[in-house]
Amino acid sequence: MSMISRRNLLLGAAAVGAAEQLVHQGGRARAEPAAGTRAVRVSGLPGDGVQLRWLEGGAPGQLAAGCTWGVPWPEGAVPPDQAFALRTATGQQVPVQTWATAYWPDGSLKWTAHALGADVPPAEQYVLAAGTSVAPATAVTVEDGRDEVEVSTGVIRCVIAKKGDHLVRALVRGDREIARNGRLVCLRQGEPGDDEGGSVKSERFTGRVEKVTVEQSGPVRAVVKVEGGHRHGRRSWLPFTVRLYFYAGSDGVRAVHSFVYDGDAEKDFIRGLGIRFEVPMRDEPHNRHVRFAGPDDGVLSEAVRGITGLRRDPGAEVRRAQVAGQATPPTATWDTRVGSRLHLVPAFGDYSLRQLSADGFQIRKRTKAGHGWIPVDSAGRAGGLGYVGGPSGGFAFGMRDFWQLHPTQLDVRGAAGEAAEVTVWLWSPDAQPMDLRFYHDGMGQDTHPEQLEGLEITYEDYEPGFGTPYGIARTTELLFWALDATPAAARVAELAAAVRTPPLVVASPAHLHAAGVFGDWSPVDRSTPAKARIEDRLDFLFDYHRGQVEQRSWYGFWDYGDIMHSYDPDRHVWRYDVGGYAWANSELSPDLWLWYHYLRTGGAEAFRSAEAMTRHTGEVDVYHLGRWQDLGTRHGVQHWADSAKQLRISTAGYRRFLYFLTADERTGDLMRDLVDSDKTFLVLDPLRKIRTGPYEPDPHALSVSTGTDWSGLALAWLTEWERGGDPIAREKLLNGMRTIAAMPNGFAQGSGLYDLDTGKFAPARPAVSVGSLGAVFGLVEVCSELIDLTGDETFTKAWLQYCRLYNGTAAEQQAETGQAWGSLNLRQAHSRLTAYAAAKLDDPALAARAWREFDTGHAGYPATREFTSVRVRGPNVLRPVDEAAFVSTNASSQYGLAAIQCLALVGDHLPA
């Protein structure tokens, strides 16, 4: 049976042999040992356990909606049925839920995920150790019925419909229904409506639930996955997946919303996209409150019917209570000049906060539909949180990265009536419609020769019909709370902080490194002046690029998380409008650079930058439906514009960090989707612009490169094997390793004829085809991990040959492969290959050569380059910006990876 038809085996294969003592919903089975892998004795957890802390430091005031994180373990250290206990640094036992997310080849645990509820006040530090977890005061429970799923956290109950237009039927706290009829909404129009500035009628779509799956059922954490599409009349489009997360003792619900764009960019314009709830209003209008979080800890606090600032004073106690969000004294106790005239005070039932850019939001309100809006307030960046309700209970709602993912909006409608309507708009209906059309008309590039000419001038690989957004996706994180009363200002700020920066528990760089995960890296080391100099450069490059995100406003719904490719020093801007020099789209692996920077430093800013990039590149830069499903798009002016659709962009290697560190199910889905991505070679000819004959792909003899193609496949298979999934992924991985090694020149062959069913490369005649990009999209990292995991000697030999010879002399290349490899680029980036060979062969001469190659800085940054930036201001720039004209994303990411891996492998040989 071929890989294409094997996807249905994933869950069945994963269920076999799962450890019964783990809370295993959502976990995976133990992976079988690879052939030739040494046996490792399972020794158990370290006696003192593992020290954990909060990523941002300190301790959050209260866990608003729980926390989930991942911890790695050294090979052979922890048996697959190990139970875990969590305690604070002072010894207080904390309920924790545990499940496995990855296994070593010997069957021992490689990664575990852990969940912490909201029923215990957070501590600054925790210890995770062997033992039996204490039970939560009130466990999360799940009742999976015929028509609905009901989840209880001990504080709230949530009823989830299995079919129909309502995602959430009811959210109840105690005996009070706080919110109901939660549903997804979409506004579509058939033209952009911008050329004349006119209005175009919108169609209203509602999310239709088609499938509901309980993925975890407690006791600390429960996860329910809801799938469907947006429907209007007979049309269904924009398929969605929404995961709802519940934690013991929490009154909050976390939602991770993902959708795929499957429309026609020429006529399907999204005018609004969001999630909507009804909120029953039980209190009198003057005891109904609206809250919006502003910048920092600022809060807009208003009542639907205000009684402050009136001509007559109801009394200080009345005013104080309303402003505080508390029930006012009975109206009979008020000054009668106010109490008798309340019906003459306008009730403002509609509020709207819209963030149409990264730099400004506005709040407005009106009494009701059909009447004019009045401005309320404005500022820079909203906190992404709102609330409507009263002393008898209310509904808080928030969106993470609210201003970063503009245009966004929070709406409250009808708060003066029996039920308010709350909408969190992921795309604001007050903004211009979402316009995903290609940005130029092709400029006559109708043939492949013309397109190759275009590539020569703008570096854009254009081809008609290829710049389509059909199949791209976006994921957004949301939070909802069923509160028992209007929250005080401090509580609003606390909830807003949880929305902006969800608290995350992490292990130290020392523990992550000792566990032996993610290949060759080491924690920050400033023990010598030479090492300190490199560390300073690494910090500079990270800080510079992070600062550019803010200064260049690299924000927006489809853009946030990515960074630009190259700089234009003449205009003092990044080349945002020049073909392939614009958005980076993972070119030369900035994703890997950011993640390794986090692993080494443990810095919160590094993690959040890498997290945002992973969210973007895994969704926006990859196709999830259509002809090019599982392929990513090369760098360009629009993320989907370039005609080069490649595995090197969609590779699981860029996602697995986030998955294992956070156990994020959406990221896990994206990686699992790639297990059979080799099928894409049947539908897309990567050599079509230079091929002279027809493309007639043979599934048993596909031309696949041993560099960017195989590394993408291998990383998907490796991750699936680690997770205990499809056994065919493991077989394809091992078959590919064996048959690449069996080629006369191994990796230097460059490509081979690949069998889709088996993952094997056919025997080949000696050849050499080496390119500078082959090893810089994850091949270095996956080969290192595979050699450590399997100990395969022939594969190791083949990889070491490539590592030694890439930066070797023509004579050395000729002697071993029968041909010189030519003038190769990115030699600084490949110094890490030389370092790897030096470490594996224990060769001081190669180690010294690696550092010479690194310091020379070919296609990177030489040791003599001073890492500085200047502030540019004046008439030639829109606003002051920091500029380092020599810096590019390509060079920075490859310098960073080379430095990190050279320090880890041959740091002891670094010249003074």
C-alpha positions in Angstrom: 0.0 0.0 0.0 1.4 3.4 -0.9 2.0 6.3 1.5 -0.8 8.3 -0.2 -3.4 5.8 1.1 -1.9 5.3 4.5 -2.9 8.4 6.3 -5.9 6.5 7.8 -3.3 4.4 9.7 -2.0 7.2 11.8 -4.3 7.1 14.7 -4.5 3.3 14.8 -0.7 2.9 14.7 -0.3 5.6 17.4 -2.7 3.9 19.8 -0.8 0.6 20.0 1.3 0.3 23.2 0.4 3.6 24.8 1.5 3.7 28.4 -1.5 3.1 30.6 -0.3 5.1 33.6 0.0 8.3 31.6 -3.0 10.4 31.1 -2.9 9.5 27.4 -5.7 11.3 25.6 -3.9 13.1 22.8 -0.7 11.2 23.5 1.1 8.7 21.2 2.4 5.2 21.4 5.9 4.1 22.0 8.1 4.1 18.9 9.8 0.9 18.0 13.7 0.9 18.2 15.5 1.5 15.0 17.5 -1.3 13.5 21.1 -1.2 15.0 20.2 1.1 17.8 22.0 0.4 21.0 20.0 -0.8 24.0 19.8 1.8 26.7 19.1 0.9 30.3 16.1 2.9 31.8 17.4 4.5 34.9 14.4 6.7 36.1 14.1 10.4 36.8 16.8 12.4 38.5 16.2 12.2 42.2 15.7 15.9 42.8 13.5 16.3 39.7 13.6 19.1 37.2 13.5 22.7 38.1 10.9 24.7 36.2 10.0 28.4 36.0 7.7 30.9 34.2 9.0 32.1 30.9 8.6 35.8 31.7 9.9 35.3 35.2 8.2 35.8 38.6 4.7 34.3 38.8 1.4 35.4 37.2 -1.1 36.8 39.7 -3.5 34.0 38.9 -3.7 31.5 36.1 -6.5 32.9 34.0 -7.0 29.7 32.0 -4.4 27.2 32.9 -1.1 26.3 31.4 0.4 23.5 29.2 4.1 23.0 28.6 6.7 20.4 27.5 9.8 18.9 29.1 12.4 16.7 27.4 14.3 13.7 28.9 17.6 12.1 28.1 17.6 8.9 26.2 17.0 5.9 28.5 16.3 8.0 31.6 12.5 7.8 31.9 10.4 4.7 31.2 7.3 5.1 29.1 4.9 4.4 32.0 6.5 6.9 34.4 4.1 8.9 36.5 4.9 12.5 37.4 4.2 14.8 40.3 4.6 18.5 40.5 5.4 20.6 43.6 6.4 24.2 44.2 9.9 25.1 45.3 8.6 25.2 48.8 7.2 21.7 48.7 3.5 22.3 48.1 2.0 19.6 45.9 0.3 20.8 42.7 -2.1 18.8 40.6 -0.6 18.1 37.2 -1.8 16.1 34.1 0.9 14.4 32.1 1.0 12.7 28.7 3.8 11.6 26.3 4.5 13.6 23.1 7.7 11.8 22.0 9.8 8.7 22.6 13.4 7.7 22.0 14.1 4.7 19.8 14.6 2.5 22.8 11.0 3.3 23.9 12.0 5.6 26.8 10.3 9.0 27.1 11.8 11.8 25.1 9.2 14.6 25.6 6.3 14.8 28.0 3.6 17.4 28.2 2.1 18.7 31.4 -0.9 20.8 32.3 -1.5 23.0 35.3 -5.0 24.1 36.3 -6.2 27.4 37.8 -7.2 26.1 41.2 -3.7 26.6 42.8 -2.1 30.0 43.1 1.0 30.1 40.8 4.4 29.9 42.4 7.6 31.3 40.9 9.3 27.9 40.6 8.2 24.3 40.4 9.8 20.9 40.6 8.7 18.1 38.3 9.7 14.6 39.6 8.7 11.0 39.6 5.6 10.3 41.7 1.9 10.3 41.8 0.2 13.6 41.2 -2.3 14.9 43.7 -5.8 15.3 42.4 -7.2 18.7 41.6 -9.8 20.0 44.1 -12.4 19.7 41.3 -11.4 17.7 38.2 -12.3 18.7 34.7 -15.0 16.2 33.4 -16.3 15.6 30.0 -19.6 14.0 29.0 -19.5 13.0 25.4 -23.2 12.6 24.3 -24.9 11.9 21.1 -25.7 15.5 20.2 -23.4 17.5 22.4 -20.3 17.5 24.6 -20.5 19.0 28.0 -17.3 20.0 29.8 -17.2 21.1 33.5 -14.2 22.7 35.1 -15.7 22.8 38.6 -16.5 26.4 38.1 -18.1 26.6 34.7 -19.9 24.2 32.3 -19.7 24.5 28.6 -22.1 22.8 26.2 -20.6 22.1 22.7 -23.0 21.2 19.9 -21.9 18.3 17.6 -23.9 19.6 14.6 -25.4 22.9 13.5 -24.6 26.6 13.4 -23.7 27.0 17.1 -20.1 26.2 18.2 -21.0 26.6 21.9 -24.6 26.3 22.9 -24.1 27.5 26.5 -21.5 28.7 28.9 -22.9 28.4 32.5 -21.5 29.4 35.8 -23.4 28.0 38.8 -27.0 28.3 37.9 -26.5 31.3 35.6 -26.1 31.2 31.9 -23.3 33.7 31.1 -23.1 33.3 27.3 -24.9 31.2 24.7 -25.1 30.5 21.0 -21.5 31.0 20.3 -20.9 30.9 16.5 -18.4 31.7 13.8 -19.4 34.5 11.5 -18.1 35.7 8.1 -19.0 38.6 5.9 -18.1 38.1 2.2 -18.4 40.4 -0.8 -17.9 39.8 -4.4 -15.7 42.7 -5.2 -13.3 44.8 -3.2 -15.4 48.0 -3.3 -12.3 50.2 -3.0 -11.9 51.7 -6.5 -14.7 54.2 -6.1 -14.9 54.1 -2.4 -18.4 52.8 -2.5 -20.2 50.2 -0.5 -20.7 46.6 -1.6 -23.4 44.4 -0.2 -22.1 41.6 2.0 -23.2 38.0 2.3 -23.4 36.6 5.8 -21.9 33.2 6.4 -22.2 31.2 9.7 -19.8 28.5 10.8 -21.5 25.1 10.4 -20.2 22.4 12.9 -19.6 19.1 11.1 -17.4 17.1 13.5 -16.5 17.2 17.2 -13.8 15.2 18.8 -12.9 14.9 22.5 -9.1 14.8 22.5 -8.5 15.0 26.2 -10.9 14.6 29.1 -9.1 15.6 32.3 -8.5 15.6 35.2 -6.6 18.9 34.9 -7.0 19.6 31.1 -9.7 18.8 28.6 -9.5 19.5 24.8 -12.4 19.4 22.4 -11.8 19.8 18.6 -14.5 21.3 16.5 -14.4 21.2 12.7 -16.6 22.6 10.0 -17.0 25.3 7.3 -18.7 28.6 6.9 -22.1 28.3 5.1 -24.6 30.6 3.4 -27.3 29.0 1.2 -25.8 26.1 -0.6 -22.2 27.3 -0.4 -19.7 26.2 2.3 -16.2 27.6 2.3 -13.4 28.7 4.7 -13.0 25.3 6.5 -12.2 25.8 10.2 -10.8 24.0 13.1 -11.5 25.4 16.6 -10.0 23.7 19.7 -11.5 24.6 23.0 -9.3 24.1 26.1 -10.6 23.7 29.7 -8.6 23.6 32.9 -9.5 22.5 36.4 -10.8 25.3 38.6 -10.8 27.8 35.8 -13.7 30.1 34.7 -12.0 30.6 31.4 -12.0 28.8 28.0 -9.1 29.0 25.6 -9.9 28.7 21.9 -7.4 28.2 19.1 -9.1 29.1 15.8 -7.7 28.1 12.5 -9.2 28.6 9.0 -8.1 27.9 5.5 -8.8 30.3 2.6 -10.4 28.3 -0.2 -12.0 31.1 -2.2 -11.3 32.9 -5.5 -9.1 35.8 -4.8 -10.7 37.7 -7.7 -14.2 37.6 -6.3 -14.2 36.3 -2.7 -13.3 39.2 -0.4 -13.7 38.7 3.3 -15.3 41.8 4.8 -15.4 40.4 8.4 -14.4 37.2 10.2 -15.1 36.5 13.8 -16.7 34.6 16.6 -19.9 35.8 18.3 -21.8 35.1 21.5 -25.1 36.2 23.1 -24.8 37.4 26.7 -28.0 37.6 28.8 -28.4 40.9 30.5 -30.1 40.6 33.9 -29.1 43.7 35.8 -30.7 47.2 35.4 -29.1 49.3 32.7 -27.3 51.5 35.2 -25.8 48.3 36.7 -24.6 47.0 33.3 -21.0 47.5 32.6 -18.7 47.6 29.6 -14.9 47.2 29.8 -12.1 47.5 27.3 -8.4 47.0 28.0 -6.2 49.7 26.7 -2.4 49.9 26.5 -0.4 48.7 29.5 -2.9 48.4 32.4 -5.3 51.0 31.2 -9.0 50.1 31.3 -12.0 51.9 29.8 -14.8 51.6 32.4 -18.3 52.6 31.4 -21.9 51.8 32.3 -24.6 51.2 29.7 -26.6 54.0 31.5 -24.2 56.3 33.2 -25.2 58.2 36.3 -21.9 60.2 36.7 -21.5 63.7 35.4 -25.2 64.4 35.4 -26.6 67.8 36.2 -28.0 66.3 39.4 -25.9 64.1 41.7 -27.3 60.6 42.7 -24.9 60.5 45.6 -21.2 59.7 46.1 -21.9 56.1 47.1 -24.0 55.5 44.0 -21.3 57.0 41.7 -18.5 55.1 43.4 -20.3 51.8 43.0 -21.1 52.3 39.3 -17.5 53.3 38.5 -16.2 50.3 40.4 -18.5 47.9 38.6 -20.5 47.1 41.7 -24.2 47.0 42.3 -25.5 50.5 43.1 -27.6 51.1 46.2 -31.4 50.8 45.6 -32.7 53.7 43.5 -35.0 54.6 46.3 -32.0 55.7 48.3 -30.7 58.0 45.5 -31.4 61.7 45.2 -34.9 61.7 43.9 -34.0 64.3 41.3 -31.9 61.5 39.6 -33.9 58.4 40.5 -37.1 59.7 39.2 -35.6 60.7 35.8 -33.4 57.7 35.0 -35.6 56.9 32.0 -34.4 60.2 30.5 -30.7 59.3 30.7 -29.6 57.6 27.4 -28.6 54.0 27.5 -25.7 53.2 25.3 -26.2 49.6 24.2 -23.6 49.4 21.4 -19.8 49.7 21.8 -17.1 49.1 19.3 -13.3 49.1 19.6 -11.5 48.9 16.3 -7.8 48.4 15.8 -7.3 49.1 12.1 -3.5 49.6 12.3 -0.7 48.6 14.7 -0.5 52.2 16.0 -4.0 53.3 16.8 -7.4 52.2 18.0 -10.7 54.0 18.5 -13.7 53.3 20.7 -17.1 54.6 19.8 -20.6 54.0 21.1 -24.2 54.5 20.2 -27.6 54.1 21.9 -28.8 51.5 19.3 -28.9 50.6 15.7 -30.3 53.4 13.4 -28.7 56.1 15.5 -25.4 57.9 15.2 -22.1 56.8 16.8 -20.2 59.1 19.1 -16.5 58.8 19.7 -15.4 57.7 23.2 -11.6 57.5 23.3 -8.5 56.4 21.3 -5.0 55.4 22.0 -2.2 53.4 20.4 -2.5 49.7 21.1 -5.5 48.0 22.7 -5.1 45.1 25.1 -7.4 42.9 23.1 -9.9 42.3 25.9 -13.5 43.3 26.5 -16.3 42.6 28.9 -20.0 43.1 29.2 -22.2 42.2 32.1 -23.1 43.3 35.6 -22.9 42.4 39.3 -24.9 39.2 38.6 -22.3 37.9 36.1 -20.8 38.7 32.7 -18.7 37.7 29.8 -15.0 38.6 29.2 -13.6 38.0 25.7 -10.1 38.5 24.3 -7.8 37.9 21.4 -4.1 37.4 21.5 -1.8 39.6 19.4 -4.8 41.9 18.9 -3.0 44.9 17.5 -0.2 42.8 15.9 -2.9 41.0 13.8 -4.8 44.1 12.7 -7.3 45.0 11.5 -9.3 43.7 14.5 -12.3 44.7 16.4 -14.3 44.0 19.6 -18.0 44.7 19.4 -20.8 44.8 22.0 -24.3 45.2 20.6 -27.7 45.5 22.3 -26.4 45.7 25.9 -29.4 47.8 26.8 -31.8 45.0 25.9 -32.4 41.5 27.2 -29.2 40.1 25.6 -26.1 41.6 24.4 -24.3 40.4 21.3 -20.5 40.2 21.6 -18.2 39.7 18.5 -14.5 39.3 18.5 -13.6 40.2 14.9 -10.4 38.6 13.6 -10.8 40.8 10.6 -12.6 44.0 11.3 -15.7 44.8 9.2 -14.8 48.4 9.5 -11.5 47.9 7.6 -11.1 47.5 3.9 -12.1 44.0 2.7 -9.4 41.3 2.8 -7.8 41.6 -0.7 -5.6 38.6 -1.6 -5.3 39.3 -5.3 -1.9 39.1 -6.9 -0.2 42.4 -6.8 0.8 42.9 -10.6 -0.6 41.8 -14.0 2.4 39.6 -15.0 4.0 42.3 -17.1 4.0 40.0 -20.1 5.8 37.1 -18.5 3.7 34.5 -20.3 6.5 32.0 -21.1 9.2 30.3 -19.1 12.1 32.1 -20.8 10.4 35.5 -19.9 9.8 34.4 -16.4 13.5 33.4 -16.0 14.4 36.9 -17.3 12.2 38.4 -14.6 14.0 36.3 -12.0 17.2 37.9 -13.1 16.0 41.4 -12.4 13.6 41.3 -9.5 14.5 37.9 -8.0 10.8 37.0 -8.3 10.0 33.6 -9.8 6.7 34.6 -11.4 4.3 32.2 -13.3 0.7 32.9 -14.2 -1.8 31.2 -11.8 0.8 30.3 -9.2 0.5 33.4 -7.0 -2.7 32.2 -5.5 -3.8 32.3 -1.8 -6.0 29.3 -2.3 -5.1 26.9 0.6 -3.3 29.3 2.9 -4.3 29.5 6.6 -4.2 31.5 9.7 -4.5 30.6 13.4 -5.6 32.9 16.1 -5.8 32.4 19.9 -8.8 33.6 21.9 -9.8 33.5 25.5 -13.3 33.7 27.1 -14.3 33.9 30.7 -17.7 33.4 32.4 -17.3 35.8 35.4 -19.6 35.9 38.4 -19.5 39.7 38.5 -18.1 42.7 36.8 -14.3 42.5 37.3 -12.4 45.2 39.2 -9.9 47.2 37.2 -7.0 45.1 38.6 -8.7 41.9 37.4 -9.4 43.3 34.0 -5.7 44.2 33.7 -4.8 40.6 34.9 -7.1 39.1 32.2 -5.7 41.4 29.6 -2.1 40.3 30.5 -3.1 36.7 30.1 -4.5 37.5 26.7 -1.4 39.4 25.6 1.2 36.9 27.0 -0.3 33.6 28.1 1.9 32.3 31.0 4.1 29.4 30.1 6.2 27.1 32.3 9.7 26.3 30.9 12.7 24.2 31.7 16.2 25.8 31.8 18.6 25.8 28.9 20.8 23.5 31.0 18.1 20.9 31.3 17.1 21.2 27.6 20.7 20.7 26.6 21.3 17.8 29.0 18.3 16.0 27.5 20.1 15.9 24.1 17.2 17.2 22.0 17.3 19.3 18.8 20.8 18.3 17.8 24.0 20.4 18.2 23.7 23.5 20.4 24.9 24.5 23.8 23.9 27.1 26.4 25.4 30.6 26.3 29.1 30.5 27.2 31.1 33.7 27.8 34.0 32.0 29.5 36.6 33.4 27.1 36.9 36.8 25.3 36.6 35.0 21.9 33.4 33.3 22.9 32.0 36.4 24.5 32.6 38.3 21.3 30.5 35.8 19.3 27.8 35.8 22.0 27.7 39.6 21.7 27.2 39.3 18.0 24.5 36.8 18.3 22.7 39.1 20.8 23.1 42.0 18.5 21.6 40.2 15.5 18.6 39.0 17.5 18.0 42.4 19.1 18.4 44.2 15.7 15.9 42.0 13.9 13.4 42.1 16.8 13.7 45.8 16.8 13.1 46.0 13.1 9.7 44.3 13.6 8.6 47.3 15.6 10.3 50.0 13.7 9.2 48.7 10.3 5.8 47.7 11.6 6.0 44.1 10.4 2.5 43.5 11.6 -0.9 42.6 10.1 -3.2 39.7 9.8 -1.3 37.9 7.1 2.2 39.3 7.8 2.8 39.2 11.6 5.5 36.7 12.5 7.6 37.0 9.3 10.5 39.3 8.7 12.0 40.8 5.5 14.7 39.2 3.4 17.1 42.0 2.3 17.7 45.7 2.8 17.8 48.6 0.4 20.3 51.2 1.9 19.5 53.8 -0.8 15.8 54.1 0.3 16.6 53.2 3.9 13.9 50.5 3.8 13.8 46.7 3.6 13.1 45.7 0.0 9.4 45.0 0.7 8.4 45.6 -2.9 11.2 44.0 -4.8 10.3 40.5 -5.9 12.1 37.7 -3.9 13.8 40.2 -1.6 10.7 41.0 0.3 9.1 38.7 2.9 11.6 36.0 4.0 9.2 33.0 4.2 11.7 30.9 6.1 14.5 31.5 3.5 17.7 30.1 4.9 15.9 29.1 8.1 15.5 32.1 10.3 13.0 29.9 12.2 15.7 27.6 13.3 18.0 30.5 14.2 15.4 32.0 16.5 14.5 28.7 18.2 18.1 27.9 18.9 18.7 31.4 20.2 15.8 30.7 22.7 17.2 27.2 23.6 20.6 28.7 24.4 19.4 31.9 26.3 16.1 30.9 27.8 15.0 34.5 26.9 11.3 35.3 26.8 11.7 37.7 23.9 13.5 35.0 21.9 10.7 32.5 22.6 7.9 34.9 21.7 9.7 35.9 18.4 10.2 32.3 17.4 6.6 31.4 18.4 5.1 34.2 16.3 7.3 33.2 13.3 6.3 29.6 13.7 2.6 30.5 13.8 3.0 32.5 10.7 5.3 30.3 8.5 3.4 27.1 9.3 0.0 28.6 8.3 0.4 31.5 5.9 3.5 30.3 3.9 2.1 26.8 3.4 -0.7 25.4 1.4 -3.2 23.3 3.3 -5.6 22.6 0.5 -5.6 22.4 -3.3 -3.0 21.5 -5.9 0.0 22.4 -3.8 -1.2 21.0 -0.4 1.8 20.4 1.9 4.1 22.7 -0.1 5.3 26.2 1.0 6.0 29.3 -1.1 9.4 30.8 -1.6 10.1 34.3 -0.4 8.3 37.3 -2.1 6.3 40.5 -2.0 3.2 38.5 -1.0 3.6 35.3 1.1 1.9 33.3 -1.6 3.2 35.2 -4.7 6.2 33.2 -5.8 5.8 30.3 -8.2 8.4 28.1 -6.4 6.3 25.8 -4.2 8.7 23.8 -2.1 9.0 21.3 0.8 11.9 23.4 2.1 9.4 26.0 3.4 6.7 23.7 4.7 9.3 21.5 6.6 8.2 20.2 10.0 11.7 21.1 11.2 10.5 24.7 11.7 7.5 23.6 13.8 8.6 20.9 16.1 10.2 23.2 18.6 6.9 24.9 19.4 5.1 21.6 19.4 7.4 19.9 21.9 7.8 23.0 24.1 4.1 23.7 24.4 2.3 20.5 23.2 0.3 22.7 20.8 -2.2 20.5 19.0 -2.6 22.7 16.0 1.2 22.6 15.4 1.0 18.8 15.8 -1.7 18.7 13.1 0.5 20.7 10.7 3.4 18.4 11.1 1.3 15.2 10.8 -0.2 16.6 7.5 3.4 16.5 6.0 3.9 12.8 6.6 2.9 12.0 3.0 4.1 15.3 1.4 6.2 13.3 -1.0 3.1 12.9 -3.1 3.5 16.5 -4.2 6.2 15.4 -6.6 3.4 13.7 -8.7 1.6 17.1 -9.3 4.3 19.7 -9.6 7.4 19.6 -11.7 10.2 21.6 -9.9 12.2 21.7 -13.1 9.4 22.8 -15.4 11.0 26.1 -16.4 14.1 24.4 -17.8 12.8 21.0 -18.8 12.6 20.4 -22.5 10.3 17.4 -22.6 7.0 16.6 -21.0 6.7 15.8 -17.3 5.5 12.3 -16.8 6.2 11.5 -13.1 6.7 7.8 -12.2 5.7 7.2 -8.6 8.6 4.7 -8.4 11.2 6.9 -10.0 10.6 10.5 -9.0 13.5 13.0 -9.2 14.0 14.1 -5.6 16.9 16.1 -4.2 18.9 14.7 -1.3 19.1 18.3 0.1 16.1 20.6 0.4 13.6 17.9 -0.7 14.7 15.0 1.4 15.5 17.1 4.5 11.8 18.3 4.5 10.6 14.7 4.1 13.0 13.4 6.7 12.0 15.9 9.3 8.3 15.1 8.9 9.0 11.4 9.2 11.4 11.8 12.1 8.8 13.8 14.0 6.1 11.3 13.3 8.4 8.5 14.4 9.2 10.3 17.6 5.5 10.9 18.3 4.8 7.2 17.9 2.7 7.7 14.8 2.6 6.1 11.3 5.2 3.2 11.2 5.6 3.8 7.5 7.1 7.2 8.2 9.9 5.4 10.2 10.4 2.9 7.4 10.6 5.6 4.7 13.1 7.5 6.9 15.4 4.6 7.4 15.1 3.5 3.8 16.0 7.0 2.6 19.1 7.0 4.9 20.3 3.6 3.7 19.8 4.3 0.0 21.4 7.8 0.0 24.4 6.3 1.8 24.5 3.6 -0.9 24.8 6.1 -3.8 28.4 6.3 -5.1 28.9 9.9 -3.9 26.2 10.0 -1.2 24.8 13.4 -0.6 27.1 14.9 -3.3 25.0 13.1 -5.9 22.5 15.9 -5.3 19.4 13.9 -6.3 18.1 10.5 -7.2 15.2 8.5 -8.4 12.8 8.1 -5.5 10.1 5.5 -4.9 7.0 7.0 -3.4 5.9 3.7 -1.8 9.1 2.8 0.0 11.1 6.0 0.4 14.1 4.4 -1.3 16.4 6.0 -3.8 17.3 3.8 -6.7 21.0 2.7 -7.3 22.7 5.3 -9.4 25.8 5.9 -11.4 28.5 8.3 -9.9 27.5 11.9 -10.2 28.1 15.2 -8.5 25.5 18.0 -8.2 26.1 20.2 -5.2 24.2 23.4 -4.5 24.7 26.0 -1.8 21.1 25.7 -0.6 21.0 21.9 -0.1 22.0 21.9 3.5 20.6 25.2 4.9 16.9 24.3 5.2 17.2 21.7 8.0 19.5 19.0 6.5 22.3 19.8 8.9 20.0 19.5 11.9 18.1 16.3 10.8 21.3 14.4 9.8 22.9 15.1 13.2 19.8 13.9 15.0 19.4 10.8 12.8 23.1 9.8 13.3 22.7 10.1 17.1 19.4 8.2 17.0 20.3 5.3 14.8 24.1 5.0 14.9 23.9 4.0 11.2 27.6 3.8 10.1 27.1 4.0 6.3 24.8 7.0 6.6 27.3 8.7 9.0 30.1 8.1 6.6 28.1 9.6 3.7 27.2 12.7 5.7 30.7 13.2 7.0 32.0 13.1 3.5 29.7 15.9 2.5 30.6 17.9 5.6 34.3 17.5 5.0 34.3 18.3 1.3 31.8 21.2 0.9 34.4 23.7 2.0 37.3 21.4 1.0 39.7 21.9 -1.9 38.9 21.0 -5.5 41.7 18.4 -5.3 40.0 16.8 -2.2 36.6 16.8 -3.9 38.1 15.4 -7.1 39.9 12.6 -5.3 36.9 11.4 -3.4 34.0 12.0 -5.9 35.7 12.1 -9.2 34.8 15.8 -9.8 35.5 19.2 -8.3 32.3 20.7 -6.9 32.8 24.2 -8.4 32.5 27.6 -6.9 30.1 27.2 -4.0 28.3 29.9 -2.1 27.5 30.3 1.6 30.8 29.1 2.9 30.4 30.7 6.3 27.1 28.9 6.7 28.8 25.6 5.9 31.5 26.1 8.4 29.2 24.2 10.8 29.4 21.2 8.5 33.2 21.3 8.8 32.8 21.6 12.6 30.5 18.6 12.7 33.0 16.5 10.9 35.8 17.7 13.2 33.8 16.7 16.3 32.8 13.3 15.0 36.2 12.5 13.7 38.0 14.1 16.6 40.1 16.1 14.1 41.8 19.3 15.4 42.9 20.3 11.9 39.3 20.3 10.7 38.2 22.2 13.8 40.8 24.9 13.1 39.6 25.0 9.5 36.0 25.4 10.6 36.8 28.5 12.6 38.8 29.9 9.7 35.8 29.4 7.4 33.5 31.0 10.0 35.8 34.0 10.6 36.3 34.6 6.8 32.6 35.2 6.6 32.0 34.2 3.0 28.3 35.2 2.1 27.9 36.1 5.8 29.7 38.3 8.3 33.5 38.2 8.6 35.1 38.5 12.0 36.4 41.9 11.1 32.8 43.2 10.6 31.7 45.5 13.4 28.2 44.8 14.5 26.7 48.2 14.9 23.7 50.1 13.8 23.0 53.8 13.3 19.8 55.9 13.8 18.6 57.4 10.5 16.4 60.4 10.8 15.4 63.3 8.6 13.8 64.0 5.3 14.8 60.7 3.7 12.9 58.5 6.1 9.3 58.6 7.3 10.3 58.2 10.9 13.6 57.5 12.7 14.9 54.0 12.2 17.9 51.9 13.2 19.9 50.8 10.2 22.7 48.3 9.7 22.9 48.3 5.9 25.0 45.1 5.8 22.5 43.0 7.7 20.2 40.6 5.9 17.9 37.9 7.2 19.8 35.3 5.2 23.2 36.2 6.5 22.0 36.7 10.0 20.2 33.4 10.3 23.1 31.5 8.8 25.7 33.3 10.8 23.6 32.6 13.9 23.3 28.9 13.1 26.9 28.5 12.2 28.1 30.3 15.3 25.7 28.2 17.6 26.8 24.9 16.1 30.5 25.7 15.8 30.5 26.7 19.5 28.7 23.5 20.5 30.9 21.2 18.4 34.4 22.8 18.3 34.1 25.6 20.9 37.2 24.3 22.7 39.2 24.9 19.5 38.1 28.5 19.1 41.2 30.7 18.6 41.8 33.3 21.3 
